[in-house]
Amino acid sequence: MIVVTGGAGFIGSNLVRGLNARGRTDVVVVDDLRDGHKFVNLVDCEIADYFDRDAFVERLEAGAHARPDAIFHQGACAVTTEWDGRYMLDNNYRYSVRLLEYCLANEVPLIYASSAAVYGASKVFKESERGVERPLNVYGYSKLLFDRYVRGHLARARSQVAGLRYFNVYGPGEAHKGAMASVAFHLQRQIAESGEARLFEGSGGYAAGEQRRDFVYVGDVVSVNVWLLEHPRVSGIFNVGTGTGASFNDVARAIIAVRGKGRIRYIPFPPELKASYQSFTEADVSALRAAGYSAPFKDVRAGIESYLSALGPSP
């Protein structure tokens, strides 16, 4: 049995499909479905059972749940504009600590989602570098705090513990995220609805639309997770991105090229975002490569083609 927390969410549901494709249907999904719209992500998934997030961790700690083969912990509050620190730390940090302590005590592999938000204002994106983790919001801090807790307990781990610092993930299954959905999601929708992609004017020393992020396709993220399941001796914290930043212009142009229509319009940069906006991210994936992961990552054009193909024809 494999557990996927956040299994009804964007990355979690894609991971469930990835496990299904490899013959694993003994998947237990854990999530919080107070937002019931996420159910659509599970309709085409083969799962063995479903548990609410709170009920599941309580069953684990009480010994009322069978020992999993592995836990993929993808569940979190990923709303970067949420400033309720008490809620964020309880949801993202304390819950993760409870899962980790169970996994350490029972020698269950734990593969969990961290985030490139831990780097924040940094210009260096390397897991082993001290002083480069500078989160700009409490979401990023909640992820960093758990990464640091993991680092402090890895020495006593007798089973796999692997944290994945996801960069800007995009792909099918993210519609429920609303404002927190990827740039690619919003731009393809804007082009479908109005014929134009709206990008920010220059900011942070970058020209209009030239702010750069490491955009990584969700299928590649799934591949890294599954590879770790297949390599249980690999532990540590790893960046997951393409290793190359691409501009917002690049994303918009890829969508326009694939759809065969659209144009770009630049809009004023929102003043309220200036203090908490990452104008540049680019994953250093050397640690992941050194651990043995050798599969290529899709560039923006190839990833956008896969994404739009999954979405189907534009209206």
DODREN-828802 format. One record per residue (C-alpha): x, y, z. Coordinates in steps of 0.1 Angstrom, whole numbers, padded with zeros to 4 digits, always signed. Layout:
XYZ;...
This chain:
+0000+0000+0000;+0012+0035-0009;-0002+0067+0007;-0004+0100-0012;-0014+0129+0009;-0028+0158-0010;-0038+0131-0035;-0068+0150-0048;-0046+0180-0055;-0026+0190-0086;+0007+0172-0081;-0008+0145-0059;-0034+0134-0084;-0008+0133-0112;+0013+0112-0089;-0015+0088-0083;-0019+0084-0121;+0018+0079-0124;+0017+0051-0098;-0013+0036-0115;+0006+0036-0148;+0033+0015-0131;+0008-0011-0119;+0002+0003-0084;-0035+0005-0076;-0031+0000-0039;-0030+0037-0034;-0046+0054-0004;-0054+0090-0010;-0054+0115+0019;-0068+0150+0015;-0091+0177+0028;-0121+0179+0005;-0139+0208+0021;-0132+0222-0014;-0151+0195-0032;-0142+0207-0066;-0110+0187-0064;-0129+0154-0067;-0126+0157-0105;-0089+0150-0103;-0096+0116-0088;-0123+0104-0112;-0099+0086-0136;-0076+0074-0108;-0075+0039-0093;-0074+0041-0056;-0078+0016-0028;-0092+0040-0002;-0096+0077+0008;-0091+0093+0042;-0095+0128+0055;-0061+0143+0064;-0068+0146+0102;-0084+0112+0105;-0055+0096+0087;-0027+0109+0108;-0047+0100+0140;-0052+0064+0128;-0014+0062+0120;-0004+0074+0154;-0029+0051+0171;-0016+0021+0152;-0050+0015+0136;-0037+0017+0101;-0017-0009+0082;+0020+0000+0077;+0024+0016+0043;+0051+0007+0018;+0058+0044+0014;+0042+0078+0021;+0043+0105-0006;+0035+0137+0014;+0022+0162-0012;-0005+0178+0009;+0000+0214+0021;-0015+0249+0021;+0002+0263-0010;-0015+0297-0009;+0015+0321-0009;-0006+0350+0000;-0019+0334+0032;-0005+0353+0062;-0022+0334+0090;+0011+0320+0104;-0006+0299+0130;-0027+0281+0104;+0002+0277+0079;+0026+0262+0105;+0001+0238+0119;-0010+0227+0084;+0024+0226+0066;+0049+0221+0094;+0034+0204+0124;+0014+0179+0103;+0046+0171+0084;+0065+0165+0116;+0039+0140+0128;+0042+0121+0096;+0080+0121+0097;+0080+0109+0133;+0057+0080+0124;+0079+0071+0094;+0111+0072+0114;+0097+0050+0141;+0083+0025+0117;+0109+0026+0090;+0085+0038+0063;+0100+0057+0033;+0088+0093+0033;+0090+0114+0001;+0077+0149+0006;+0070+0181-0012;+0091+0211-0002;+0092+0242-0024;+0116+0266-0042;+0098+0293-0021;+0124+0286+0006;+0149+0305-0015;+0127+0336-0018;+0149+0366-0025;+0180+0346-0030;+0199+0345-0063;+0214+0311-0055;+0192+0280-0057;+0214+0252-0042;+0202+0229-0014;+0236+0226+0003;+0245+0263+0004;+0241+0280+0038;+0225+0314+0039;+0207+0312+0005;+0173+0303+0020;+0155+0336+0023;+0117+0330+0021;+0095+0360+0013;+0063+0347+0028;+0051+0324+0057;+0044+0296+0032;+0080+0295+0022;+0091+0297+0058;+0068+0267+0067;+0085+0246+0041;+0120+0257+0052;+0112+0250+0088;+0103+0214+0080;+0134+0210+0057;+0155+0220+0087;+0137+0196+0110;+0144+0168+0085;+0181+0178+0083;+0183+0175+0120;+0168+0140+0121;+0183+0124+0090;+0212+0109+0110;+0188+0087+0129;+0167+0076+0099;+0169+0039+0090;+0146+0044+0061;+0144+0068+0032;+0135+0105+0038;+0136+0126+0006;+0124+0162+0003;+0117+0178-0031;+0120+0215-0036;+0096+0220-0065;+0101+0250-0087;+0073+0264-0108;+0052+0233-0117;+0025+0234-0144;+0003+0209-0161;-0031+0193-0161;-0051+0191-0129;-0045+0225-0115;-0077+0244-0124;-0090+0242-0088;-0060+0262-0075;-0075+0295-0088;-0051+0324-0083;-0024+0299-0072;-0025+0280-0105;+0006+0283-0127;+0015+0311-0151;+0009+0286-0180;-0026+0279-0168;-0036+0315-0165;-0020+0326-0198;-0036+0298-0218;-0070+0307-0203;-0065+0344-0211;-0056+0337-0247;-0086+0314-0250;-0110+0340-0235;-0096+0373-0249;-0070+0365-0274;-0042+0380-0254;-0017+0370-0227;-0013+0396-0200;+0022+0399-0186;+0037+0423-0160;+0058+0452-0172;+0094+0453-0161;+0103+0447-0125;+0133+0437-0104;+0157+0449-0131;+0140+0427-0157;+0123+0441-0189;+0086+0436-0196;+0078+0399-0195;+0114+0389-0190;+0111+0379-0153;+0124+0343-0153;+0113+0312-0135;+0123+0276-0137;+0090+0261-0151;+0089+0223-0147;+0062+0201-0162;+0042+0180-0137;+0049+0148-0156;+0086+0153-0149;+0079+0160-0112;+0060+0127-0110;+0089+0109-0126;+0113+0121-0099;+0089+0110-0072;+0085+0075-0087;+0122+0072-0092;+0128+0078-0055;+0103+0051-0046;+0123+0028-0068;+0156+0039-0052;+0149+0037-0014;+0186+0042-0005;+0184+0078-0017;+0177+0103+0010;+0182+0141+0012;+0167+0173+0000;+0167+0179-0037;+0157+0207-0061;+0132+0196-0088;+0133+0219-0118;+0146+0219-0154;+0178+0237-0143;+0171+0265-0168;+0151+0296-0162;+0126+0307-0189;+0109+0340-0193;+0072+0347-0190;+0075+0358-0226;+0088+0323-0235;+0057+0307-0219;+0033+0330-0236;+0050+0326-0270;+0049+0288-0266;+0012+0289-0259;+0006+0312-0288;+0026+0290-0311;+0008+0258-0301;-0027+0274-0302;-0019+0293-0334;-0034+0325-0320;-0030+0352-0295;-0008+0382-0286;+0010+0396-0256;+0000+0427-0237;+0020+0442-0208;+0002+0455-0177;+0015+0475-0147;+0033+0456-0120;+0011+0454-0088;+0027+0475-0061;+0016+0451-0034;+0037+0423-0049;+0070+0442-0050;+0082+0431-0016;+0074+0394-0021;+0079+0386-0057;+0105+0362-0071;+0117+0377-0104;+0142+0349-0110;+0144+0312-0101;+0166+0285-0116;+0171+0252-0100;+0206+0238-0094;+0198+0201-0100;+0234+0188-0095;+0225+0171-0062;+0196+0152-0079;+0218+0142-0108;+0246+0131-0084;+0220+0109-0066;+0215+0091-0099;+0185+0107-0115;+0193+0110-0152;+0160+0114-0171;+0157+0147-0190;+0133+0175-0181;+0110+0190-0207;+0118+0225-0218;+0090+0251-0219;+0080+0245-0255;+0078+0207-0250;+0060+0210-0217;+0035+0235-0230;+0027+0211-0259;+0021+0183-0235;+0000+0205-0213;-0022+0219-0240;-0026+0185-0256;-0040+0172-0223;-0064+0201-0220;-0077+0195-0255;-0087+0220-0283;-0090+0257-0273;-0126+0270-0273;
